[in-house]
């Protein structure tokens, strides 16, 4: 049967509109089941703490459970690859952090391109790392630490949550700018590194404020400085490293990513819910207690941050001659 031209055009227009209608409908019903948030580090670290804080609030706002799934290993690449290969329906998210930006340069071969294969959803918070030592360490200030390190090259064990992690980058930048030599001891996450620092098995760790603040207040760790350009509201009496080491600045940041091709309507809905949660005075206060400042913003804003950090941290990786282990 031959359709009149007008009827044909109406049907064609309707067919063209179906994908858009489908996308809107999928966003309206999203999430239709529990959402997994993959964290590339062990439980208990700062990345895990912030992820769980947001998961709880999103669960409350969207009526489905947002479940944290810890997948430590390969400097977050195991978790990242799992999300890259997950269905692009918004039900599998990645806790994005500086390690993702570092890995683009640190690893010669990956099964994915982070910027190409992960869609930015939104930023959550930016947090200082803090330079902490075991209380038995013979230095109580940054200048004393530098003097001791220069007098004892390669005799200080610097722990990290893994090669290429934010605390590793913070340490390498310190070594570079302060002109000291230390031995890097990588762990599978900040939490086990922190446990060994408290136990005296290693001497130094650059660790996010949320992971360390309670141990600092309890006297189990000695804090020397924070890594950000300005002092932390959570530890206001602690100086910045930049006050002693010219040009030093580094920080931790987190947000959510999703598999590429996740419908824009779902990404936008998640972003809006994240921003609404981050505007909640209780969430803002909790992040402030952890030493964090709210990022929020659009998916494009978070994508811009990722691109900038990938370029910046890539330079540190190359200058320090870091290699994946």
N, C-alpha and C positions, 0 to 999 in steps of 0.2 A: 504494500500500500504506500502510495506516495503522499507524504505529509505536505500540507500547505507551508509555504515559506515562513509565515509568522509562527506557526505551531513548532516548526523545526527550530527556529531561533529561540523560542521560549524554552524548549526542552534543552537545547545546548547551554543556555544561560543557567538553567536550573542545575544541570550536571556540573558546570564549572563552579557553582556555588557550594556544591556538596562538600568538598574538602574543607572549606572555611567553616561551614556549619558543623561538620564533624569535629573540627579542632575546638570550636567553642563549646560544643557539647561535652567533649572529653575533659575540658578544663572545668566545666560546671560540675561534673561528677567526680573530679579528682580531689583527693585520692580515694580510689575504690577498694583499697586493701592496705595493709601495713606497708610503710615505706622504710627501706633499709638505708642507713647512712653509714658508709664504709669509712673507717678511720685507719690510717696506715701505721698506727703506733699501738703499743700495748696499753691496756687500761690503766688509769690513774695519772697519766701525764696531762699537761695543759691542753693539748689538742682534744683529748678524750673528755676532759672536764667541760670545755666550752661546747663541744658537740652535744653532750648530754643535757646541758642547760637549754640549748636551743631545741633539742628533740622533745623535751618535756613540754615546752611552751607551744611548739607546733602541733603536738599531739592534742593539746587542749583546744587549740584554735580550729583545727581541721577535722577533729572527730575520728581520726585514725591514729594508730600507734606509729610513731617514728622511732625505729629501733636501731640502736648503735651496734654495729658489727665490727669488731677489731680485727684487722688483717695486717699485723706487723710484718716487716721484712722488706729487704731490697730498697730501703730508704723510701718507702711508701709506694713503690712501683707495683707491688702485688695488688694492693687495694685499688690503685689507679687503673690498672689493666682490667680488673674485674668490672669496674664501672664502665670503662670504655666499651667492653663487650656485652654489657647488660642491655635489655630492651630499652629503647628510648621513649619511655612512657612516664617518667617522673617518679617511679616507685623505687629507683635505686639512685642514691646521691653519693657524692664524694665530699669528704671534709678536706677542702683545699688548704694548703699551707705552704710556707716558703720552700719546703723540700721539693715540691712539684716544680717550682721555678728553677731550683738548683739543678735538678736531674736532667733538664734539657741540655745542659752543657757537660754535666758530670759523666753521663753515660754516652758512650759512642754509638751504641745500638739499643734502641728500645722498640717494642712492638707497637708503639703508638707515638703520636705527636700530641703532646699535652694541649697546646693552644688550639690545634686543629680539631682534636677528638673529644675535648671536654667543653661543654657550653657553660659559661659563667652564669650563676644564678644570682648571687649577691654576697656582699661582704658582711662579716659579723663584727669582728673586733680587731684592734691592733694592741699588742701587749709587749712590754719590755721584757727582754731577758735580763737576768741578774747574775752577776759574777759572784759565785759562792765558793768557799773553801771549807774544809773540815776545820772545826774550832782549834784543833791541835796544830794547824799550819802556822809556821813562824812569820806571818805577815798579817797586819791588821788594816792596812790601807793599800791602795793601788800603787803608790810610789814604792812602798816597802816590798810589795809583791814583785814589781818589775826589777828592783835591785836584787832581790833574792834569785829571781829567774835568770838574770844575766850572770850572776855569780855561780849558778848551778845549771848550765845549759843541758837540756835533754834529760834532766833528772826529775822534772815535774810531770806527772801523768794527768793529762787533760781528758776527761771523759766527755762523751757526747751521746746523743740518742741515735747515732748512726752516721756514717759518712754522708755528707751532704745535707744533714739535718740543720735546722736553724741554729741549734746550739753549737754545732760544728763550725758553721759559717761565722758565728760570732767569735768563736775562739781563734779561727784562722785569721780573721780580720785584726784581732788583738795582737796575735803573734807578728803579723805583718807590720802594723803601725807602731807597735811598742818595741820591735826589734828583739824579740825573745824567742828562744827555742824550747819547745815542749813536745812531749810524746803524746800523740793522739790515741785514745783508747775508745773505740766505738762500741756501743751497746745496741741492742734491738729495742730502742725506745728510751725516752728520758726517765721513766720511772725506775727501771733497774739501774741506770747510771746514778740516779739520785740515791738509791739505797746503798750502793757501794761507796759513794762519797760520804754518806753519813757513817758508814761502817769503817771508814778509813782506808779502803782498798785503793782509792784514787785521791788526788789532791784538789782538783779544780773542775768546775762545771759551769758552763753558761746555760742557765735554765730559765724557762718562762716563770714570771712572777706567780701565776696561779699554782704552779707545782711546788713552789718552794717557800711561799710566804709564811705558812704555818710553822715550818721547820726553822725558819729564820727567827720568828717571834719566840719560839720555844728554846732558842739557843743551841739547837742541834746543828745549825749551819751558821757560818759567819759570812755575811754579805759585804762585799767591797764596793760595788757600784752597779748601776743599771746601764743598759746598752743604748737606750734611746737618747735623742738630742736634749730632751727635757726630763726633769726628775719625775718619778712616779708618784701619783697621789696616794697610792697604797703604801709606799715607803718614802715619805717626803724628806726624811733626814739623810737618805742615801744619795751620794753624789752620782753624777753621770761619768762614764768612762771618758767622755770627751773633755771633761774638766782637767784630765791628766794626760790624755793621749789625743793630740791634735787630729781633728778630722774623723774621729771615731763616731759612728752611728749605725745601729742595726736594730731591727725589731722583729717580733713575731706577728703574723697576721693570719686570719682564718676567714673562710667563707664556704659556701656550698657550690658544687659544680654538678652537672648532669651529663649523661651521654649526648654527643652531638645528635642533631635531628630531633631532640626532645621538642615537642610542639611549643611554639612561642607562647601560646596562651597559658600553658602549664608553667613554663618558666616564669612568666609574668605574675601568675597567681602565687607561686612560691615566693617570689621576690617581695610581693606586696605583704604577704603574711609574715615574712622575715622582718621587714621594716616595721610592721605594726608591733611585732614582739619586741623589737629593739627600742621602740619608742616608749614601751612600758617602763614607768619609773622603777619598778621592782627589778626588772632585768638590767636596766642601766646602773642601778645601785649595786647589784651583784657583780656586774662586770667591773665596776669601779673598785669594789673590794678586792677583786682579783688582779687589779692593776691595769685594767683594759679600758680603752676608749672606743666608742661605737663607730663602726665604719658605715653600715647601711648603704644607701644609694641604689642605683639601677644595675641591671646585669652588665650594661656597657661600662659603667664606672668600675665594677669589679674586674671586668676584662682588661681595662686599661691598667689597673694596678698590677694584675698578673703579668702583663707584657712589660711594664716598666721594671718590675722586680726580676723578671727573667733575664733582662739585659744587664741590670746592675749586678746581680749575684753571679751571673755567668762570668763577669770580669774578675770577681774574687776567686772563683774556681780556677780560672786559667792562670791568674797571677800566682796563686798559692801552689799550683801544680797538683791539685787534688785529683785523685783517681778513685773510681768506684772499686769497692772491695767485695 
